[in-house]
Amino acid sequence: MRAILKVRNLCAAYGDFQALFNVEFEIAAGEVVALIGANGAGKSTLLKAVTGLISPSAGEIAFAGESTSRTPAHALVRKGLAMVPEGRRLFRGMTVEDNLRVCLDRSRTDVEQALRWTIPRIHELFPVLKERRRELVERLSGGQQQMVAVGRALLAQPRLLLCDEISLGLAPKVVKEIYQKLPEIRAGGTSIVIVEQDVSLAKSSSDRLYCLLEGRVTLSGPSCEIGLEAISRAYFGAHS
Ligand SMILES: Nc1ncnc2c1ncn2[C@@H]1O[C@H](COP(=O)(O)OP(=O)(O)OP(=O)(O)O)[C@@H](O)[C@H]1O
């Protein structure tokens, strides 16, 4: 397996509080990996370390074959790491189209023309964004705003797309609509990490999954081989 991201022995802390303990995490090119775990398990901390928003206290992170443990976030975007952040963080007061364009000039330039994400390709992926392209982004429904957030991240031409709880607060129908697009996104070679509270959805949408509990990986493996009972033990701990 050719790993696009390799995390070895990662530890991270906020002051005296250790949030991650010797985390091992890996994703191959074109793979979809789910990261699950209860509130406070450390999922966002892992994403923050991978995206350069916090510095690990120990361990190694390698992205696209290079050590990136100390690489700042903006440099990682240019190397092909993009994030759909929790809560979307769109630019209010700007149109749907301008929210998408924001990412274009910070994107990778070394991508084959046929594989490049363009605004017309984002419109094909999420046609409603074409219909509503001139509207202020805050006038869109939560699900449509999430589509803008995904589209914006894709326009950075990521090798790896990190999606932090994209289903949060959205109706199941629109969540399904967004998740149905993952195969199309990975078909272009983009690997995808989904952080997801809905365990069944995480399982059915991914090739492999990792479960975190109190900062430690308690389970990992192919999603189709892992049963819900094993997930429950790893998610809540052996004493639940
Ligand atoms: N800025 C911070 N300062 C101090 N502690 C923090 C900070 N951010 C997170 N933590 C703590 O680190 C631990 C892991 O938090 P993290 O946000 O990574 O969990 P999570 O799995 O993403 O949870 P959630 O699903 O609620 O987002 C928690 O105990 C949390 O309280």
The ligand as an ORCA input file, in Angstrom:
! r2SCAN-3c Opt
* xyz 0 1
  N      -7.671     23.888     22.999
  C      -7.746     22.944     23.935
  N      -7.269     23.148     25.177
  C      -7.323     22.174     26.116
  N      -7.864     20.955     25.922
  C      -8.385     20.704     24.719
  C      -8.363     21.682     23.657
  N      -8.949     21.128     22.564
  C      -9.327     19.883     22.930
  N      -8.995     19.634     24.206
  C      -9.217     18.391     24.931
  O      -8.540     17.357     24.241
  C      -9.333     16.164     24.239
  C      -9.572     15.732     22.802
  O     -10.385     16.715     22.179
  P     -10.786     16.659     20.646
  O     -11.483     17.939     20.317
  O      -9.616     16.271     19.845
  O     -11.817     15.449     20.657
  P     -12.827     14.994     19.516
  O     -12.754     13.507     19.461
  O     -12.582     15.734     18.275
  O     -14.220     15.417     20.149
  P     -15.510     16.097     19.448
  O     -16.209     14.985     18.761
  O     -16.249     16.627     20.630
  O     -15.025     17.172     18.527
  C     -10.622     16.473     24.987
  O     -10.470     16.032     26.331
  C     -10.684     17.991     24.939
  O     -11.341     18.518     26.087
*
